[in-house]
């Protein structure tokens, strides 16, 4: 009854009171307010910075594969799309060019107490048309589709028109558009580490644009009630001083990475992504003993792009021809090729000899590079790697067992 009376009093000009009710006395807390809304408080609905940076629990292990070994594909897909766009810059479709390799670099620490090397830094470089300040700002915006970032003169519009002109894409054709949703590389970058740097020099430009997304800075801005989504693009020249002025301490201690920055600046256009301050979980997944496993899984993932699948079927075709068995035919084999040019992806490991004593100290072993194409002098040949291993690499053997190319080979 009391609750009922009180509810009525909120709706009436004169409260209804019962003589038996304790509300009968004049209690200021129960005097009806003539105003329904006392006051209004404006709040700003915004996204917490962890939506972008907290990625550790968003990817799963499946069938022996780990996120750390495969999320590199998010950057590689963007690089492939960039190279596809570069083929249309001159408004010509064929012949498509032979591209410079897309490069993956993993920089490993010195031996830890348990004798296992873990990655310190990760870098991915492509020599596509690059990004100017507008495109780079669009890349940094989470969930902004690539179609909305397309600009006249970067090849993306011509590429889209060409793909739409095709009535249908043949089966197994690796010509579909990549980088659609605008989430992948940011999510992957923050899965690996807390700092993701994008460096790019757009075609026809003498300036380089750099953007660093830093979890710690985002948290600092958010805790202070400021806009954590605000970031700064630095525009610099190609001098050594301009390059090193923007480097983190961990980057300055990595001589091979500094050399990569310098080499990238010598190209007419490029995009370079560097991930630092790596998290514990991806460090474990990308530890040095899993490096060849990573290369094997990347080879399988890009087997059509890099010609490995076509090469395997071509070898099978030769065997079937010799054995007088009907072969698949050249038309079917052509469907397994990448129709935008000859593509190569290289994966390189760098191993530190010891802890750095001075900045820019050269205390690294010579790098080892593997090509994912089957026709290079440094091609990754998994059978040879397994046979040459002093100790059985169980991860590599398991990855080869899962490989869709195993039965063909």
ROFI-891879 format. One record per residue (C-alpha): x, y, z. Coordinates in pm, whole numbers, padded with zeros to 5 digits, always signed. Example, Ala and Ser with C-alpha at 12.3 -4.5 7.8 and 13.67 -1.06 7.14 Angstrom:
<recs>
+01230-00450+00780
+01367-00106+00714
</recs>
This chain:
<recs>
+00000+00000+00000
+00277+00244+00086
+00447+00193-00245
+00120+00230-00426
+00036+00557-00249
+00381+00692-00321
+00355+00600-00688
+00025+00784-00713
+00165+01088-00537
+00429+01127-00803
+00158+01160-01063
-00080+01393-00875
-00062+01758-00781
-00190+01676-00430
-00043+01364-00267
-00291+01100-00156
-00229+01015+00208
-00372+00751+00434
-00424+00840+00799
-00249+00518+00890
+00043+00589+00667
+00368+00713+00815
+00386+00946+00514
+00106+01155+00667
+00351+01381+00841
+00519+01654+00645
+00834+01485+00518
+01025+01690+00263
+01146+01370+00101
+00787+01273+00017
+00649+01608-00092
+00555+01579-00453
+00773+01757-00705
+00580+01960-00959
+00866+01910-01207
+00920+01563-01348
+01276+01642-01462
+01485+01813-01200
+01786+01880-01423
+01963+01744-01729
+02324+01635-01742
+02494+01605-02078
+02730+01310-02121
+02939+01208-02420
+02901+00852-02541
+03237+00742-02669
+03436+00429-02739
+03688+00314-02483
+04042+00290-02615
+04057-00080-02527
+03817-00150-02812
+04116-00089-03038
+04402-00211-02820
+04274-00513-02622
+04305-00794-02876
+04458-01078-02676
+04131-01262-02619
+03973-01206-02959
+04156-01472-03157
+04152-01847-03103
+04381-02144-03146
+04254-02402-03391
+04397-02722-03537
+04745-02643-03407
+04751-02297-03561
+04812-01992-03345
+04704-01629-03400
+05060-01505-03372
+05175-01702-03676
+04881-01611-03900
+04785-01253-03809
+05078-01136-04018
+04839-01203-04306
+04643-00889-04216
+04942-00676-04310
+05031-00892-04609
+04678-00866-04748
+04699-00487-04729
+05035-00498-04905
+04900-00721-05182
+04611-00481-05232
+04860-00192-05246
+05059-00370-05517
+04739-00444-05708
+04659-00072-05698
+05007+00017-05820
+04946-00189-06134
+04667+00054-06226
+04847+00378-06157
+04939+00424-06523
+04583+00333-06625
+04709+00026-06806
+04588-00324-06728
+04832-00557-06903
+05104-00658-06898
+05111-00655-06520
+05449-00587-06358
+05680-00812-06164
+05659-00664-05817
+05934-00614-05567
+05890-00860-05278
+05670-00786-04980
+05900-00824-04681
+05828-00963-04334
+06102-00909-04075
+06108-01062-03728
+06381-00938-03494
+06475-01190-03226
+06632-01126-02889
+06947-01286-02753
+06911-01617-02571
+06699-01597-02258
+06752-01806-01945
+06560-02099-02094
+06763-02081-02414
+06473-01968-02635
+06479-01658-02851
+06163-01449-02863
+06078-01164-03102
+06143-00805-02999
+06004-00625-03304
+05806-00710-03619
+05809-00518-03947
+05626-00552-04280
+05739-00354-04587
+05586-00319-04933
+05682-00098-05226
+05331-00010-05333
+05204+00342-05405
+05222+00443-05038
+04985+00660-04835
+04963+01036-04801
+04839+01209-04485
+04473+01158-04577
+04512+00789-04653
+04726+00734-04345
+04469+00907-04125
+04200+00688-04280
+04404+00375-04208
+04432+00474-03841
+04054+00503-03813
+03919+00171-03686
+03650+00008-03904
+03671+00265-04181
+03635+00056-04499
+03904+00074-04763
+03642+00181-05017
+03587+00503-04823
+03961+00570-04823
+03993+00531-05200
+04131+00837-05380
+04180+00946-05736
+04532+00871-05849
+04613+00586-05607
+04491+00311-05842
+04213+00186-05614
+03923+00326-05818
+04062+00185-06143
+04119-00150-05973
+03762-00159-05846
+03628-00078-06191
+03835-00357-06343
+03715-00615-06088
+03354-00508-06140
+03396-00544-06516
+03468-00914-06471
+03147-01112-06496
+03275-01362-06242
+03599-01456-06076
+03717-01808-06162
+03739-02065-05885
+04057-02040-05676
+04134-01700-05831
+04327-01481-05592
+04202-01162-05751
+03932-01057-05508
+03966-00727-05332
+04145-00727-04997
+04142-00483-04707
+03767-00428-04714
+03663-00374-04353
+03932-00145-04213
+03990-00346-03895
+04239-00621-03969
+04582-00462-03952
+04500-00251-03645
+04357-00550-03461
+04653-00766-03561
+04903-00495-03470
+04767-00453-03119
+04744-00829-03077
+05120-00841-03125
+05220-00534-02926
+05117-00209-02765
+05282+00020-03022
+05203+00014-03395
+05389+00250-03626
+05291+00319-03987
+05550+00486-04213
+05473+00569-04575
+05604+00766-04867
+05339+00819-05135
+05432+00798-05501
+05547+01130-05646
+05620+01282-05304
+05951+01380-05142
+05812+01363-04788
+05756+01069-04556
+05454+01041-04326
+05470+00864-03990
+05198+00777-03741
+05249+00599-03410
+04952+00439-03233
+05057+00390-02870
+04839+00213-02612
+05005+00393-02320
+04938+00733-02475
+04577+00641-02548
+04530+00537-02185
+04691+00856-02058
+04459+01071-02270
+04153+00867-02173
+04232+00882-01800
+04267+01260-01826
+03927+01288-01996
+04079+01397-02324
+04022+01258-02671
+04233+00941-02689
+04143+00902-03057
+04346+01206-03154
+04683+01119-03310
+04959+01310-03485
+05107+01242-03826
+05469+01353-03848
+05594+01471-04186
+05970+01439-04234
+06242+01429-04494
+06471+01137-04580
+06781+01242-04387
+06928+01017-04118
+06858+01278-03852
+06494+01305-03954
+06455+00927-03936
+06615+00872-03596
+06439+01169-03433
+06111+00977-03429
+06244+00640-03316
+06162+00465-02991
+06445+00342-02771
+06373-00019-02867
+06400+00076-03234
+06728+00263-03187
+06872-00050-03022
+06786-00259-03330
+07045-00189-03600
+06879-00409-03868
+06554-00218-03822
+06732+00116-03861
+06889-00019-04179
+06541-00117-04299
+06413+00236-04234
+06705+00377-04433
+06655+00134-04721
+06282+00209-04733
+06351+00581-04763
+06553+00513-05079
+06242+00383-05260
+06016+00614-05463
+05716+00492-05263
+05652+00240-04985
+05458+00153-04673
+05627+00014-04364
+05457-00111-04048
+05657-00169-03730
+05519-00330-03413
+05705-00287-03085
+05666-00360-02714
+05536-00707-02795
+05297-00890-02564
+05390-01212-02388
+05151-01441-02576
+05257-01355-02933
+05618-01367-02822
+05562-01728-02722
+05377-01807-03044
+05650-01652-03263
+05951-01779-03066
+06246-01872-03282
+06180-02246-03270
+05845-02170-03441
+05991-01949-03713
+05998-02215-03985
+05649-02324-03884
+05539-01965-03941
+05704-01962-04285
+05536-02293-04374
+05189-02168-04281
+05240-01841-04468
+05356-02037-04772
+05032-02238-04764
+04817-01928-04712
+04968-01747-05012
+05027-02055-05230
+04811-01912-05511
+04947-01559-05485
+05311-01670-05494
+05274-01953-05747
+05338-02242-05511
+05003-02410-05579
+05040-02374-05957
+05393-02512-05938
+05277-02814-05740
+04997-02890-05986
+05234-02833-06277
+05468-03097-06137
+05173-03330-06086
+05065-03264-06444
+05408-03369-06570
+05393-03692-06371
+05045-03771-06498
+05156-03705-06855
+05452-03941-06820
+05226-04208-06674
+04972-04166-06958
+04703-04053-06719
+04475-03770-06827
+04599-03442-06681
+04397-03145-06552
+04483-02933-06856
+04656-02597-06888
+04335-02394-06864
+04261-02530-06519
+04617-02471-06406
+04602-02108-06520
+04311-02054-06284
+04550-02110-05995
+04766-01813-06090
+04759-01460-05953
+04643-01250-06246
+04784-00916-06131
+05151-00994-06181
+05428-01204-06035
+05418-01170-05657
+05680-01266-05400
+05672-01256-05021
+05990-01296-04818
+06019-01374-04448
+06344-01281-04272
+06469-01346-03921
+06731-01134-03747
+06904-01272-03435
+07072-01056-03175
+07411-01175-03050
+07373-01020-02707
+07212-00743-02511
+07267-00400-02665
+07516-00186-02474
+07496+00125-02691
+07224+00265-02913
+07256+00173-03281
+07499-00102-03187
+07557-00366-03456
+07548-00690-03258
+07334-00902-03486
+07390-01218-03686
+07351-01201-04066
+06983-01232-04152
+06825-01542-04304
+06558-01484-04570
+06306-01729-04716
+06099-01665-05026
+05745-01803-05045
+05779-01842-05422
+05898-02185-05540
+06130-02051-05813
+06378-01843-05611
+06728-01930-05496
+06613-01871-05138
+06279-02050-05177
+06144-02219-04866
+06173-02595-04919
+06008-02756-04626
+06126-03111-04696
+06489-02997-04697
+06440-02801-04375
+06291-03105-04201
+06575-03332-04317
+06848-03084-04228
+06719-03014-03878
+06962-03133-03615
+06678-03178-03370
+06334-03275-03496
+06120-02964-03535
+05786-03104-03422
+05602-02781-03498
+05730-02777-03856
+05651-03146-03908
+05298-03090-03776
+05251-02785-03999
+05361-02986-04303
+05113-03256-04205
+04836-02996-04211
+04956-02842-04537
+04713-02859-04829
+05018-02883-05057
+05154-03197-04895
+04945-03445-05093
+05019-03263-05418
+05390-03247-05353
</recs>
